[in-house]
Amino acid sequence: MAAPDRPSAAPGRRALVLIPPRKRDRLAKGFDRDELERRLIRAGFRPDIPDLDGPDAFPEAIRTAGASAEPPALVMVGGGDGTLSAVADAMAETGLTLAILPLGTANDLARTLAIPADPAQAVDVALKGRVRQIDIGTVDGRGFFNVASIGLSVDVAEALDGEEKRRFGPLAYLFALFRVVTRHRRFHTVLTVDNRRVEMRAIMVAVANGRYHGGGLTVAPDAAIDDGRLDVYVIEPVSHWRMALLLPALRLGTADAWMGVHRMSGREVRVETPSKPKRINVDGEILTRTPASFGLKRRAIRVMTPDRPAAELPGTRNRPDSRPPSSPPRAPHPAPEDQEEQMHPEEEGLATEAEIALQDLARAAREGVALTERLALHAGPHLGEEVVAALGRIGGAWGRIAITADEALDAMDLPTRDADDDRALIEDVVNWLEGLVGMPLDQRVSQRLHQAATRIEIAIEEVRQVGQARVAEVVTAAYDEAWSLIVASLPDPDGGGASD
C-alpha cells in the first residue's frame, strides 16, 4: 500500500504558525507555545510564529509566505471556524498545506475532518497525518468552509454570550437559541439551486459546503466537504415545541419535510429575499447580505487529517469529481454597514387574527406541496404516468396558494407566531402508519390528498372570515384547480368508486 501523502519533514523546513492573541491562552494547559515549538522542531520543521494582531492579518501573512523564496511546508492555523474561514481564500490561492489547531467554541471544520479537540493531539495529526484535498464554498466570491446561513442562525450568532462560550462550549449555541426562538422572524425566500427555482416561507436558510455547523448540527446524513456539491436546507416556520423536537434531528441530520425541513443540493445556489435584504452568517461571522450567489471551488485546499482511510472520516468522501467546473465567482458583495432593523416590544403585539390565518394557510399549502412531491417520488412507479403528472399540477396549484399567503404575510412583516400545529403532526404520523394496514396505494394517496385539501379549504375560509377577502379570492381559483385534478385522477378515499 502506498505511503500517505505527508508534508516534507526535511530539517529546517518552514512551518508558519498563526494563532490569534486571544486564543493563545488556550495552549497554556499542559501544552504551551514552547512545547508547540519543540514538537515542530523534533518533526524537522523550523517554526515561524509571527506576532500578528489577529485573524484579519492572517490572509496577507499566508500570501506573503506563499510568494516568498521559501514557502512554508505547513501552515498551522489556531482558532475557531471564523478564523479558519478567514484564511480559506489565501490557502486556496497559495496551494499551501493547512494544519488545523482547534481553539474555538464550535470547531465544526475540525469535527468534519475528525481532528481532535485536544491541541496536543491535533498537532499529532498535523505532523503525522495524511493530506486530503477538500472543497470550499463561495458566497459572492468569498470562500468559506462550513455553512453560510440567513435567518434564525444570525439571531443566534448575535445572542451568543462570550462568557457562556468560554464556560459551556457548544452548549452556548443552545442557550442562545432559547433566547431568540420566541422573537425570530419568518421571511419569504426565493432559492435557485442549479436550474431548480423554489419559493417558500422560512425562518432559516443554510447553504453548506461541510458536514457540521452550529456546534455539531449535521447538514445532511451524507454531506461531505469533498463531495463536489453544496447542500441547502430550509427550516419553515414551526411552533416552539416542534422546534424543540427538531433539535435532535438537526444534530443527526435526519430532519425531513414532515418536520418542517426541506433539503436540496447542487453546484450553484442563488438566495433572494424579495421583501428586504437579510444578513448572512458565514462560518459564525456576519459578513454580507442577500441577494447572494453561492458556488464551489473543487478540491481547492490541501489539509492535514488523521492518517486513516477516507471511509473512517464521516465528513469526507475523497472520490473523483465527474461534474463540470463551477462558473467564475462574482465580485464580492459589500459588507453590511448596519444591523437589521429590530422590532420594538410594542410592535410585537400587532400579530392579529389575520396573521394567524394567513400563516395557517401558507403552512397547509406548503405541506400539501411537500406531500405531492413525496408521493410522486416514492409512489410514482406504482401509480401510473397520468396520476404522477396530476400530482405535479396539484402541487403547482397549492404552491401558488402558499406564495400568495406568503406575500400577504410579507406586507405585515411581523415576528413568527407560535402556531398550533398539533393537528399537522398527528396527521403526519397517521399517514405514515397507513402503509402498515394494507390499504391500496392509490386509495392511500387519494386519502392523503383529500386530507391536505381539507386543511387548505379550512384555512382559506379562516382567511376570508378575518377580512382578507382579496387573498381568499385569489387562492380559491388555485384550490379549485387542484381539487378537480384530485377528483378526476384518483378513487374515492373511503374505498368506493371514483370521487364525485
N, C-alpha and C positions, 0 to 999 in steps of 0.2 A: 504494500500500500504506500502511495506517495506521501512524503512528509508534509505536514501542514505548512501553509504559506505564512511565514513569520517575518517580522521586521528584522533587518540585519542587526546582529549583535556584535559587529566588529568593534574593537576598542576605540573609544573616542567618538563614536557616532553620536550626533547631537539629538537630545530629547528636549523639545520645547514643552515646558510645563506652565499652564495658565490656570491660576486659581484666584477667584475674586477675594479681595481683602477680608470681606465679612464672612467668607467661608473657611478661611484658613484655620480658625479655631476648632473646626470640626476634625482636624487632623491630630489634635492635641492628646486625645485619649489613647495613649499607648502607641500612637503612630504619628509622630510629628514630622515637620519638614526635614529635619536632619535624617530621620530614618528613611524617608522617601528618597532623598538624595543618595544615601548609602545603597539602597536597593537598586537604583538605576545604575550606579557605578559598578556594582557587582555583576550586573547583567550586561556590562560592556557599553553603557551609554554615558555621554557627558551631559549632565543636567544643565539646562538653560532655563532659569526661573526668573523672568523679568518682574520688576515691581511695578505693576500697572494699576491704574485707578479702579478698573472694574471691567465687566464684560463688554462695554461699548468699545474698549480699546483692543479687544482680542482679535476681531477680524483683520484689522490692519497689521497686527503683530504676526498673524499667520501668513498673510500675503507677503509681507516683507521677508519673513523667514523662507517662504517657498521660492522667492525670486533671488535669494542670496546664493553666493558661491558654494555654500554648504547647507543645503536644505535639510531640515531635521528628518531623521528616520522615523520619529514618532512625535505626535502632538498630543500631549495629555491635557485634557480639559477637566477641571474640577468644578462642580456646581450642580445646579438643578436643570430641569428641562428648558427653562428660559435661557440660561447661559449657553447650553448646548445648541439650542435653536439659533442663537445669535451668530454662531460660527459656521452654520451649515453651508452658506454660500461660499465662504472663504475656503473651507475644506474641499468643496466640490471643485472650485476653480484651480486650486493648487495641486490636487491629486495626492496630498499627503495622507498618512495613515493616522486615524483618530483612535485615541485610547480614552475611555470614559472613567472618571473618578466620581461616583455618585455622591454628591454632598447637598442635595436638595431635599425638598419635602416629599414630593411625589415620586421622582426618579422613574418616570414611565418609560423613557427610552432605555434606561438600564434594565428595567423589568422586561421589556420586549426582547432584549438581546441576552437575557439570563445572566447579566453581570451582577455579582454580589453587591449588596449594600455596604458591607464592611470595607473600609478603604484599603486595608492590607490585602484582603482577598481580591479586590478589584485591581490592585496593582499586579498581583499574580497573573490575572487574566491579560493585562496589558503587556506583560513581559514574556508570558509562556503560552498565550492563547493562539488563536487562528484568525487570519484576516478574512473577513467576508465583505462583499460589496452590497450595499443597501441603497434603496431609493430615497429620494427626498421629495416631498410635495412642495408646490409653489402656490402662493397667493399673490396675484398681481405681480408675479416675477420674483418675489422674495421667498427663499427656501425655508422649510420647516420640517421637523422630523415626525412629530406625533399627530396632532389634531389642531385644526382651526375651526372655531365654532362661533355661533351667534345665539343671542337669547339668554336663556337661564344660566349658561356657563359664564357669561360676562358678569351677571349679578353675583354669582358665587365667587368669582375671582376678586371682585371689589369688596366682598364681605369677609374675605379671609383675614384673620387676625394674626399678626406676626408672632405674638407670644403663643397663641394656640398652635401655630405651625411648628414652633420650636418644641413645645411640650408634648403634642399629640401626634405629630407627623401627619400621615394621610387622613387620619380621623378629623383633622381640622376642616377638610373639604366637606365632610358630612355635617359638621356643626354649622358651617357657612350656608349649606343648602337649607337646613332647617330655618335659618334666619330669613332667607329670601323667598322661600317657597310660597308664602302667603301673599306676596306682592309682586310676583313676576308677571310680565305682560305676554299676552298672545300676540302674534303678528301674522300677516299674510306673506307668504314667500312663493317665489317662482323659481324652480330648480330646472336646470337643463344639464342632464347627465349624458355625455356624448350626444346622441341625437334624440334623446327622450326628454320631453318637457312635461313638468308636473307642477300644478298649483295646489297649495294646501295651506291650512292654518297650522301654526306650530308655536311651541314655547322654546324650542331649541333645534338648531340645525348644526350637525357636525360633519366636517369633511376630513377624513383620516387617511394618513399615509402609514402610520404604525399600528400596533395592536392595542396599546393601552393609552388611557388618558385619565385625568381627574383623580389621580392617586390609586389606579388599579382597575377602573372601569374598562371592560373589554369591548372594543369596537364591534367585532363580529367573531363568531366561533372560528372562522377560517382566515381572519385578517392576518397579514404578514407584511413586514416592512420591506420585502424584496420581491413582492408578487406582481409588480407592474400594474397596479391598479389603485385607485382612490376608493375608499369605502365611505358612503354617505348614509347617515341615519338621521331621521327626523322624529322628534317627540311631539305628538299633537297635544293640545290642551287636555289634561286629565285632572281628576279630583285629587285632593291632597292624600286621601287614604290610598288611592291607586298608585300615586307616586311612591308611597312607602313600599308597596308591593313591587314596584318596578325596580327599585334599587338592587335587590339581589340578582334579578335577571340581567340588569345592565352590567353588573360586575362580572357575570359569566358570559355576557354577550348573547343571551338566549331570548331576550325580549322580542316579541313579534307583533304583527299588526293588531291582533286582538287586544294587546296590552297598550296600544297607542304608539307603537314604534314602527316606522317604515324604513326599509333599507334598500339601497341601490348601490351600484358600483360602476366605475368607468375610468377612462383616462383623462377626460376633460370635464370640468364641472363649472357651471355658472350659477351664482346665487344672487337673487334680486329680492328686495323687499320694497314693493311699489309705494307703500304709504310714506315711508321715511327711511333714511339710511340707518343701518344698525351697526354697532361696533363689533369688531371681530377679535376674539381671543385666540392668539396664535401661540400654542405651547405655553400657556399660562400668562402671556403678556398681551395687553390690548394694544394692537398696532395699527389697525386700519378700519375701514367701513365698507358696507355694501353700497352699490353692487360690486361684486368681486369675481374674478376668474381664477380657477384653480387648475393646476397642471401637475405634471410628474416628470422628474428627471431620473431616468432609469439607471440603476447601478452607479450612482453618482459619487458615492463616498466609500472609502476603504476604512473599516473599523475593526478593532480587536474584539473578539468574542471568545467565550470558553472553547477550549480545544475538544469539542465534541461534534458528532455528526449533526447536520442541519436538522434532521428529524427530531433531535432531542431539544431543540430550541424552538418553542412554540411560536415565537414571533418572527421566524424566518422560514423561507422556502428554498432559496438558492437554486431556482430552476431557470432554464433558459427563457428569454423573453421572445415570444413569437408575434407580439403586437407591433404595429408601426410606431416610429418615434413620435413623441409629442410635438406639437407646434411650438414655435419660438415664444417665450414668455413675453407678456406685455410689460410696458414701463411700470415701475412701482407706483402704487396708489399713495397719495399723500397721507401722512399720519393724521389722526383726528386731533383737532385743536382744543376741543372741549368735550365735556361729558354729555351723555344723552340727558335730555331734559327729564327731571324727576317729578313725579306727581305729588301734590300736596295731600295731606291726610283727608282734608275735606272733599277733595276731588274723588277719592276712592268711594265715597258714599253715593256717587252718581250711577252706580250699577243698577239699572232698572229692570223691571219685568221684561221689557223689550229685549234687553241684552241677553237675559237668561234664555228667552225663547229663541233668539237668533243663534245662540251658542248650541242649544239643543238641536236645532235644525241642521246646522253645519256638521255637528258630530254624527247625527243619524245618517246624513247623506254620505259623509266620508266612510263611515263603517259599511254602508251599502256598497260603495265603490270598492273597498278592500275585499268585501265578500265576493263580488263578481270576479275580481282578479284571481282570488284563491280558487274559486270554482272552475274558472276557465283553465287555470294552470294545472290543477291536480286532478280534476274530473274530466277534463277536455276529451281525452281519447275514448272515453266511455259514453259520452253524451251525444256525439254527432256534430258535424260541422255547423248545421243551422243553429243549434242551441248555443254552441260556443260563440258564434257570430252575434247572436242575440244578447248574450251576456256582455259582450263588448259594448254594444249600443246602449244597453241598460246602464252599465257603469258610466258611460259617457254622459247620459242624461242626468244621472244622480250627481256626477261630478259638477255639472253646470249649476245644480242646486246648491252644492257646497260653496262654489265660488261666489254666487250671488249673496249668500248669507255672510260669507267672509267679508265681502266688500261693504256690506251694511255695518258689520262689526268694526271694520277699519275706520269708518267715519266716526264711530263713537270713541275709539282709542281709550278704552278703559282697562284696568288690571284684570287678569284672569280670575274669574269667579270659581269657587269650589263647586263644580257641578255634581249633581247626584246621579252617578251612572251605575248604581247597583243593578238596575234592570239590564243594562247592556252587558255587564259581566255575567249575570245569571244566564242570559240568553246565549252568550258565547259558550258557556260550559255545557248548556243543554244541547246546543247544536253539535258540539264536539262529541257528546255521548250518543247522539242519534246513530252514528255509524256502527255502534255496537249492538243494535237491536234488530238488525236485518231489514231495515226499511229500504225499498228500492232506491237506487241512486237518483233517478230523475224525480221521484216523489220527494226525496230528501232535499234536493236542490230547490224544487218548487216551494217547499215549506219554508226554507231559509229565506228565499227571495220575498215571499209573502210577509214574513215577519219583518224583514227590513223595510218593505214598502209601507207596512202599517206604522212603523215608528216614524218614517218620514211624513206620512199623511197627518199623524197626530201633531208632529212638530210644525207643519205648515199651518194647521188650524190654530195652534198656540200663537204663532206669529201674527196671524190675521186678527186674533182677539185682542192683542196688545197694541193695535193701531198701525202695524206695518203692512198695510194693505198692498202697497206697490210691490214689496218683496214677495208677498204671498201670491200675487197675480203672476209675477214673472216665473216663479218656481213651479207653480201649478202646471204650466204647459209642459215643462220637462218631466214632472211627475206623471202626467197623463200619458206621455210618450213611452216612458218606461213600463207603466202598468199595462198598456196594450201589448207590449212585447212579451211580458210575463204571461199574460192570459193566452196569447196566441202560440207560445213556444213550449209550454210545459203543462203537465197534467194537474188536476186538482190536487192540492197538497194533502187533502184528507183521504185520498185513495180512490176517488171516484173517477169520472171521465174528465174530459177537458174542462178547464175553468170556464166559467161563464160570467 
